[in-house]
Amino acid sequence: MDLVTPGLGLIFWSVLTFLFLLFILRKFAWKPILDAVSEREEGIRNSLLSAENAKKEMQNLKSDNEKLLADARLERDAMMKDAREIKEKIISDAKNEAQVQGQKMIEMAKAAINSEKNAAMADLKNQVSSLSIEIAEKVLRSELADKNSQTKLVEKMLGDVKLN
């Protein structure tokens, strides 16, 4: 026997063993192996679909969140605008009210000043008339102190009066 070339018997038994092993594998192991591979393939396919669905759902959630965020920003901006308008209206109303109150106070002060002025003028007129009467009384007393002056005054007054 030659060591380099195998014998026909060895080839026969090797082929026979291989075919027997193939038959046994096909009969008992091939179907479970193929089923396991199919299950694994199906599991991977389902996992990929789940991952794809999760990715789509995440994108939808992200777009929904962005939309909600944009809506919240718009609502915030609208609220800020309303608050600014209310603030400006309050300030404007306060200015107008202050102006009206200031105008009323000025009118009341003018009326009080006029009232005080009129009272002071009336008092001054009373004092002037009292002084005038006193002065006239004193002048007349001094003029009419003697008989001669009285006679001259009566004659002068009669001369001023014209008879018709």
C-alpha positions as CSV (number, residue, x, y, z in Angstrom):
1,M,0.0,0.0,0.0
2,D,1.0,3.2,-0.9
3,L,0.7,6.0,1.5
4,V,0.2,8.8,-1.0
5,T,-2.8,7.4,-2.8
6,P,-5.8,6.2,-0.8
7,G,-7.2,2.9,-1.6
8,L,-10.5,2.2,-3.3
9,G,-11.9,0.7,-0.1
10,L,-11.1,3.8,1.9
11,I,-12.8,6.0,-0.7
12,F,-15.8,3.7,-0.7
13,W,-16.1,3.8,3.1
14,S,-15.5,7.5,3.3
15,V,-18.2,8.2,0.7
16,L,-20.6,5.7,2.4
17,T,-19.9,7.3,5.8
18,F,-20.4,10.8,4.3
19,L,-23.7,9.8,2.7
20,F,-24.9,8.1,5.9
21,L,-24.0,11.2,7.9
22,L,-25.7,13.3,5.3
23,F,-28.8,11.1,5.5
24,I,-28.8,11.3,9.3
25,L,-28.3,15.1,9.2
26,R,-31.0,15.4,6.7
27,K,-33.4,13.2,8.5
28,F,-32.8,14.6,12.0
29,A,-30.8,17.9,12.0
30,W,-31.4,19.5,8.6
31,K,-35.0,20.5,9.3
32,P,-34.4,21.8,12.8
33,I,-31.3,23.8,11.5
34,L,-33.3,25.2,8.6
35,D,-36.2,26.0,11.0
36,A,-33.8,27.7,13.4
37,V,-32.2,29.7,10.6
38,S,-35.7,30.7,9.3
39,E,-36.8,31.7,12.8
40,R,-33.6,33.7,13.2
41,E,-34.1,35.3,9.8
42,E,-37.7,36.1,10.7
43,G,-36.6,37.4,14.1
44,I,-34.0,39.7,12.4
45,R,-36.6,40.9,9.8
46,N,-39.1,41.6,12.6
47,S,-36.4,43.5,14.6
48,L,-35.6,45.5,11.5
49,L,-39.2,46.3,11.0
50,S,-39.6,47.2,14.6
51,A,-36.5,49.4,14.5
52,E,-37.9,51.1,11.3
53,N,-41.3,51.7,12.9
54,A,-39.6,53.0,16.0
55,K,-37.5,55.3,13.9
56,K,-40.6,56.6,12.1
57,E,-42.4,57.0,15.4
58,M,-39.5,59.0,16.7
59,Q,-39.5,61.2,13.7
60,N,-43.2,61.7,14.1
61,L,-42.8,62.5,17.8
62,K,-39.9,64.8,16.9
63,S,-42.0,66.7,14.3
64,D,-44.9,66.8,16.8
65,N,-42.7,68.2,19.4
66,E,-41.3,70.8,17.0
67,K,-44.8,71.7,16.1
68,L,-45.9,71.9,19.7
69,L,-42.8,74.0,20.5
70,A,-43.5,76.3,17.5
71,D,-47.2,76.6,18.7
72,A,-46.0,77.4,22.2
73,R,-43.6,80.1,20.9
74,L,-46.4,81.6,18.8
75,E,-48.8,81.6,21.8
76,R,-46.0,83.1,24.0
77,D,-45.4,85.8,21.4
78,A,-49.1,86.5,21.2
79,M,-49.3,86.7,25.0
80,M,-46.3,89.0,25.2
81,K,-47.9,91.2,22.5
82,D,-51.2,91.3,24.4
83,A,-49.3,92.1,27.6
84,R,-47.4,95.0,25.9
85,E,-50.7,96.4,24.5
86,I,-52.4,96.2,27.9
87,K,-49.3,97.8,29.5
88,E,-49.4,100.6,26.9
89,K,-53.1,101.1,27.3
90,I,-52.8,101.3,31.1
91,I,-49.9,103.8,30.8
92,S,-52.0,105.8,28.3
93,D,-55.1,105.7,30.5
94,A,-53.0,106.7,33.5
95,K,-51.5,109.6,31.6
96,N,-54.9,110.7,30.4
97,E,-56.3,110.4,33.9
98,A,-53.4,112.4,35.3
99,Q,-53.9,115.0,32.6
100,V,-57.6,115.3,33.4
101,Q,-56.9,115.5,37.1
102,G,-54.2,118.1,36.6
103,Q,-56.6,120.1,34.4
104,K,-59.2,119.9,37.1
105,M,-56.7,121.0,39.8
106,I,-55.6,123.9,37.6
107,E,-59.3,124.9,37.1
108,M,-60.0,124.6,40.8
109,A,-56.8,126.6,41.6
110,K,-57.9,129.3,39.1
111,A,-61.4,129.4,40.6
112,A,-59.9,129.7,44.1
113,I,-57.5,132.4,43.0
114,N,-60.4,134.4,41.3
115,S,-62.5,133.9,44.4
116,E,-59.7,135.2,46.6
117,K,-59.0,138.0,44.2
118,N,-62.7,139.1,44.2
119,A,-62.8,138.8,48.0
120,A,-59.7,140.9,48.3
121,M,-61.0,143.5,45.8
122,A,-64.3,143.7,47.7
123,D,-62.4,144.1,50.9
124,L,-60.2,146.7,49.3
125,K,-63.2,148.6,48.0
126,N,-64.8,148.6,51.4
127,Q,-61.6,149.9,53.0
128,V,-61.1,152.5,50.2
129,S,-64.8,153.7,50.6
130,S,-64.4,153.8,54.4
131,L,-61.2,155.8,54.1
132,S,-62.8,158.1,51.5
133,I,-65.8,158.8,53.7
134,E,-63.5,159.5,56.7
135,I,-61.3,161.8,54.6
136,A,-64.3,163.6,53.1
137,E,-65.8,163.9,56.6
138,K,-62.5,165.3,57.9
139,V,-62.2,167.7,54.9
140,L,-65.8,168.9,55.3
141,R,-65.3,169.4,59.1
142,S,-62.2,171.4,58.5
143,E,-63.9,173.4,55.6
144,L,-67.1,174.0,57.5
145,A,-65.4,174.8,60.8
146,D,-66.2,178.5,60.6
147,K,-69.4,180.3,59.5
148,N,-67.8,182.2,56.8
149,S,-66.6,179.1,55.0
150,Q,-70.0,177.5,55.3
151,T,-71.6,180.5,53.6
152,K,-69.1,180.5,50.7
153,L,-69.6,176.8,50.1
154,V,-73.4,177.1,50.0
155,E,-73.2,180.0,47.6
156,K,-70.8,178.1,45.4
157,M,-73.1,175.1,45.3
158,L,-76.1,177.2,44.5
159,G,-74.1,178.8,41.7
160,D,-73.3,175.4,40.3
161,V,-76.9,174.4,40.2
162,K,-78.7,176.0,37.2
163,L,-82.3,176.7,37.4
164,N,-84.5,176.1,34.4
